[in-house]
Every structure is written in structure tokens, then in C-alpha cells.
Amino acid sequence: MTGRVKIKEALAQGKPGQELLLKGWVRSVRSSKGVTFIVLNDGSNLSGIQVVAEPDLPDYEEFSRVGTGSALAISGVLQESPGAGQALEIKAGGFEIVGAADESYPMQKKRHSFEYLRTIAHLRLRSNTFGAVFRLRSALAQEVHRFFAERGFVYVHTPIITANDCEGAGELFRVTTLDPVRPPLVNGCVDYAEDFFGSATGLTVSGQLEGELFAQAFSDIYTFGPTFRAENSNTARHAAEFWMIEPEMAFADLAADADLAEAFMKRLCRFVLDDCAEDMNFFNTQIDQELIARIEAVANAEFARMEYTEAIERLKKAPVTFQFPVEWGLDLQSEHERYLTEQVVGGPVFILNYPKEIKAFYMRQNDDGKTVAAMDLLVPKVGEIIGGSQREERLDVLTAKMEQSGIDPASLWWYLDTRRWGSTPHAGFGLGFERAIMYLTGMENIRDVIPFPRTPRHAEF
Amino acid sequence: MTGRVKIKEALAQGKPGQELLLKGWVRSVRSSKGVTFIVLNDGSNLSGIQVVAEPDLPDYEEFSRVGTGSALAISGVLQESPGAGQALEIKAGGFEIVGAADESYPMQKKRHSFEYLRTIAHLRLRSNTFGAVFRLRSALAQEVHRFFAERGFVYVHTPIITANDCEGAGELFRVTTLDPVRPPLVNGCVDYAEDFFGSATGLTVSGQLEGELFAQAFSDIYTFGPTFRAENSNTARHAAEFWMIEPEMAFADLAADADLAEAFMKRLCRFVLDDCAEDMNFFNTQIDQELIARIEAVANAEFARMEYTEAIERLKKAPVTFQFPVEWGLDLQSEHERYLTEQVVGGPVFILNYPKEIKAFYMRQNDDGKTVAAMDLLVPKVGEIIGGSQREERLDVLTAKMEQSGIDPASLWWYLDTRRWGSTPHAGFGLGFERAIMYLTGMENIRDVIPFPRTPRHAEF
């Protein structure tokens, strides 16, 4: 007998009659007519494998009493499974209890609420739902890297600790090694010159500005790393720590940016359908029965493109009453976004060229003097999923815009430098990785797609 | 003419006579006998491409005066290059100055010191050295994901903000949103119940403990994310923020751990030699002329394995004088490590089973009562590059070890839970990603392999 084989591999490549060594954890045990059935799961797939033991198994009594959650090694022979569900099972020829679990094990087979499972986030991993979520999260992250690698995009690790915008902004977590009780003061303010980095520092909210620096040397780049918001909001869609994907392309305009976002979104949809089929079927059955149809539709759609100005006109003509006002110059709310993508377009749509007053200082001013080259990708069921823009590449326009926005140009001298020498039209977008996972799995709370979520008053594990 | 092609692709797949559109930045300009030569670089490769313009080019005068650092679009025809260095060049038929650069551009063609270039880290990316470093860093990161994906390892995003070990440990950066000048106090101490997370929090130093939780559900997992040390040390090998790769395997012992580390290290060496050949040749010429031979040797080596006890004996018999004492029970210093790998073994070597007193509480106690199942991988030129261990899977032994180490078992209840139900022998290791890049490129300062390094008093960009 050779070494241990993963269950996914055994089921995919094994043949009846083959001898195998499997290792994993017991998901369930039942005995019927003198035969014991155990579902063994090693995390490589959702279903695990059925282990069948008959009384001629050495130490059969011990085997039949093994507890849910125990770690087992099983040697045996693959055979065709007479039951429904899967083609192969393993007939146990020998076993070892690697690590026992008794009745106190909290993940006994029964339904637990997602709320309760968050309090045992170290054990919820051993359930079907969270096994599927975190297998998919991993596979999707690896696919993100493949997508960009194939296109020659350079992966950049932008800094987590940043001194940008750290004096004031309420959304930033402060990072410090100063004495917490008696910090050094100058004129009643904290003397950050004494802090570890010699200045006030916090946790980054985006790698975009540094990403732009890289795009001006490598043409096409992307970041994929953690970002932070110190927002004290307890919603199902906000976490204090989350991962973001931010590509940036030099020599690219807003249309090229939308092209990339469309290709990227379709690729992620196609990938989970094709490569995470077992887990996706589970989500479609247990979480959201329209999931696969919705993801399939996005994967196959030609994404529409609509000017913000037209979107406002369409919303004004809509035969529905919105909670929030619709007026040129106001931002779109979730209800407006969903109406546009679900009712007006009936599929994914980019909204392009927003009023400059509601968008960030770095977005490129259009010739109309009123709008900037911003885009949001809206998809059915959630509304906005990707936000991006062409960046302002003109030094004078950007400097003036920073001054109008109350940002000291001297504080971002390095950012302005890229517009000083060899500036290029460039564009990029951001996708919150957890938002993508929620969209692709149907999971409705961001706390349930992050291994150990950080939210107000919660930093356990 | 079709759209823009990247220079790397044009050189690899283009044929003489083919019309192309290239975009990039001017690295150098020279005129000779009425012909102008520009080296254009778009970040896709090291060398860029030579652009040749003759006086019949429309606006030739403007072209011949273009400044180093300018962004250009060039349309033209590929032709065989008569000069040495590369087989193809492009004869310009038209051009556009996308973004000009004048004489004030700091990256004019001449040598700058690495120290100076750190002060313009946003522009050093446009040099040969840092172009090569960050292309290789990106390619290597993508290869890390491929290596683990192929083996079915689940990628885990372990938390960056952590409440573990945050009261006291000097190496931790504190993360807070409390009033920095007048924090809430209880009995003279900061009242962290008032802080964002309701407890003292800091930046993680390792994802290992959370990684172990995942291994107990998915068998084989890895982390690849940022980690932090608030050490006030200004050395060439320490940064406050760096990326770490930490695989963890359930049902695995120390030997399996070393097997994985060996396969991983060899794969990274083979990858940069084969897939980053142009950049590696540059490092071999400009940075370290023994680099390729050294990496080649590691890629082809069978890694030796030696007990710590034997290593001490070998060091005691060594015909050299060490600065630090050699005694069973003391940790190995860099000079000892290098002697073992360079002089004793003449290649990579794992040192196994260290005295328990000098290793962490979570490492598995061996039956001799004196050592733990720890391993360090030593490689020529640097000494230790990977550190790992088999973890203590026995609840009673681990709890006792925590108490001896002054760690309250209640504070890591979730970690102990994995030993309570379905515990397995498991093992893992950590590789500092920057240390790996330094080893593979010959770069000697960690500040020169991180896009925007964070070190004491430095958090610029």
C-alpha cells in the first residue's frame, strides 16, 4: 500500500478493487444491520467518502463507537457504492484512531445557526457550508493570480502601514508603539516624531496610489492584499479588515478599464461554475436556489455600458417610487443600482462618467467640465460590485483638484511626480474580494466568508 | 495595425517585417550619423527594445530631442538588429509623445546608489535593477501559489489585526482608534474595552496558529500575507512589515515537513532560473557573480539532514574559532549555520530536533524529554532560510508547556480546542518572502526587495 491519498483524488481517479490509505475526520457515524457507515472528510472535497465496516474488521466494536469529529486513518479497498450520492465507497480493512472526539464535540451532526458558528469560527471550518466557502475562497484567490499572470500583470505588495492621510481621517486605524497611557506631547498634541516611524501612521484603505506608481514602470500591475476601515458600522456587508484586488494599467482609458473588469468578472464566474462545481451545487441547494442561474447569466452576458446621465433619466422615468431622491448630481443608491441592472438592463451594466462632485480627487476630469471618467459595474441582486476610473494624468489639473479637495499637494509629492515625468493616461479598478465571494456563493453576511472576521468589538481567534 | 503589443512579446514572437505598435518609457537616447536610437522599456522585460529613427521620420527633429523618462507610443516595423545584444529592433514609422520628461527627471542614465534610490522609491522602479527585482518578486509570488495549488493546499487569509498576545509583547504594533492624547483609563491603565475591537489589538507576527486551525479541517493549507515586527533594529535583513509564507499539514510529522520544504525551495530555485532568465542573468552580472551557480546547486541538491546534537559535535571539532560559544543547549548563530552548510555539508542541510528551551511552546516534545521536533533549513551564503516544526498535538503536554512558558491557556482556548477533538500530528514551516527574494537575486538589503519598505523612522510613499 502506498501513502495517503486525498479523498477528492481517490473519488476522481480511483478504481474499484484499489487498495488505499485515507486520513480525515469523521463527519457522521451510523450502524445498520451490523454494518457501520462513517462519512470521512479530509477537506479536499465537500462530500467526503463513505467508509463501510463489517464485523470482520479487527476491533470492529471500537470502530462502531468512534465519535463524530475524530481523526481517523483508514486502509481499505475501493468499491462501487450501492447507495445514491456517489459512485465509490471504501470498505475498511484496518483503521487507526489518530485523535479521538467525544460527545462534547460542538460540531455534532445537526444544524447550527451561522450566528452561533461565528463564535466557534475555529470549528465551523469542519462543516459543509464553511468547508465549501473556504475551499472556494482559496480556489478563487489562486484563479485571480492566474488571470493576471496570464496577461503579464505584475503583482505588487503595496504597503499595509501607511503615513498617507493619517492626521485626521476617521476611517483609519492608528498604528503605534508609543506609550498608550502617557504619549509624548507637543503643544497638547501627540508628538508622532517620537513614534516608531517618526510620523503618524495607520492601516491602508487602498493600495491604489502606490499601484499607480508601479503601473508607470511596469505598464500593467495589480495588488491583492488586506485593506482596512475603522468604520463603526455593524452591517452584513462591512468588515474592518478585508482583501482587495486593484489592477492598474498605464496607456489605458476608461473603455479599456471596463473591458478588463468585464473579462475579469466573467472569468471568476466561469471558474467557480467549472472548477468548484460540487461546492457551487451545495450553495445552490442550501443557500440560494437561483445562484447558479445568476452566475451562469453573468458569465455569458455582454455587459452593457450606460452614461450616468442616461441612468438618471431612466430612473426618473421609472414607474416605481424610490426611497432616495433621483437627481443629476446625486450618487446612486443601492435601490437605484439594482433597478438599473435588474429592470432596465436585465444584466450587468457599467455606469460611466459620474458628476465630479461625488467622486475622488484622482479621477480624470472629462472635457464637459462636469463629469469624471469613473465607472461602477452593477450586477443583479447586489448592485455595485466593482468601482474604477481613469486617473487624472495632467499635473496641473490634478494639483488644482487636490487643492480644491483640501489635500496638500506637498503631502503626495511622489504621486504628483509620476505626472511630472513620462505621465500616461491610466486606469484601474477595485474589487472587494469578500464581496466577490458573497456574490459567487450566495452567502449574505461578510462575517461568513472571512476566516476570522474583524468587526466592531470582535477580534477573536 | 492592431493594438499595442508588449515589448517582451514583440521580441519573443515577432518576425522581421511585422508592423507593431509599442508603448513605453524612454530609457536612453543617442544620435549618431543622423540616426537616432532610443531604448524603449515598458516593464515587460529588462532590456526593452531599440527604436531606430532616420531623418525621413515625420517630426524627426522632435523625436531626436525626446527626453529620457518620456512616455512614447511608437509605430513601426520590426527588423533584424545589426548590433549586439538583441536580435530584433523596431524602425520607427511614427510616434507620439504621450508624456514628456525634461532634464529635471531624476533617473537620467547614470548610476545611482541604492541608498539614494530608496529616497525615490517611486521612480527607482524604472531602473534596470529594480525593474528586475520587482518583476521577479511578482513572478515568484505567482509561482508560490501555483506550487501549493497543484498540491491541493488551501490558501488561507489569516487575520492581520489580532488580539493574541497584545498585552505586553514588545514586538507588536498596537492598532487602535482611541483618543491618542487622552485615552480612557481604568486604574491607570488604558481601558481597551473602549477601543474599536473591545480589547487590545495589534498587528500579527505570524499566521501559524490560525493556519493550524485550518489544517485541522482542510489537511493541507498555506498562508501568504503580511506580518509585522516592531523591532527597533536597523539591519539589512529586518523590516517592520514583510510577507510570509506558512504552510501547515495535518497528518504530517517532521520528516514530511522537511520533504515539503525541500521540494518548495528547489521549485523556487528552478523557477527563477528557467522563467526569469533575463533578470537572473542581470543579477549574476551586476550584483553577485556566483548567484546562478549557487541557485543551480540548490535546485539540484539532495538536501542533507542532521540532528542538532550532531551539528554541535561537528562545530566543536571545527578547526576554526567562532565568535559565539558552541554548547549543547545554545542556539546556533549565523556563523555556525554557515559553517555547517558551507564547510561541513557543502550544500543545503536541515538541522533537526533542537533543545526545547530555545524553541517555541507549540513545538512537539520528543521522547528524549530534552528536544523538540523543530527544523531549520540552512543554505550556503545566508544560513537559515526556513524554520519549521512538528506541532505539539497532545492536549495535556501542550497545556503544561503553555503554563511553563507563562502563556495563559485560557487566552488560546480555541487553539487548544483543536487538540481536544480530532487532534492530529501536524507540522509546518515559515519562509520570509523577502529573505527568499534576497537569496534568489543576490540583493543584500531587504529595503531593496520591498516596494516601499517600512523600517524605523521610515513609512514614506
Interface residues (C-beta under 8 A of the other chain):
Chain A: R4 K6 K8 E9 K23 G24 W25 V26 D42 G43 S44 G69 S70 A71 A73 V98 G99 A100 A101 D102 S104 Y105 I120 A121 H122 L123 L125 R126 G131 F134 R135 R137 S138 A141 Q142 H145 R146 A149 G152 V154 Y155 V156 H157 T158 P159 I160 I161 T162 A163 F173 R174 V175 T176 T177 L178 P180 V181 P183 L185 G188 C189 V190 F196 F197 G198 S199 T201 L203 E210 L213 F214 Q216 A217 F218 S219 G225 P226 F228 A230 N232 A240 E241 W243 A250 F251 E393 W414 Y415 D417 T418 R419 R420 W421 G422 S423 T424 P425 I450 P451 F452 R454 P456 R457 H458 A459 E460 F461
Chain B: R4 K6 K8 E9 K23 G24 W25 V26 D42 G43 S44 G69 S70 A71 A73 V98 G99 A100 A101 D102 S104 Y105 M107 I120 A121 H122 L123 L125 R126 G131 F134 R135 R137 S138 A141 Q142 H145 R146 A149 G152 V154 Y155 V156 H157 T158 P159 I160 I161 T162 A163 F173 R174 V175 T176 T177 L178 P180 V181 P183 L185 G188 C189 V190 F196 F197 G198 S199 T201 L203 E210 L213 F214 Q216 A217 F218 S219 G225 P226 F228 A230 N232 A240 E241 W243 A250 F251 E393 W414 Y415 D417 T418 R419 R420 W421 G422 S423 T424 P425 I450 P451 F452 R454 P456 R457 H458 A459 E460 F461
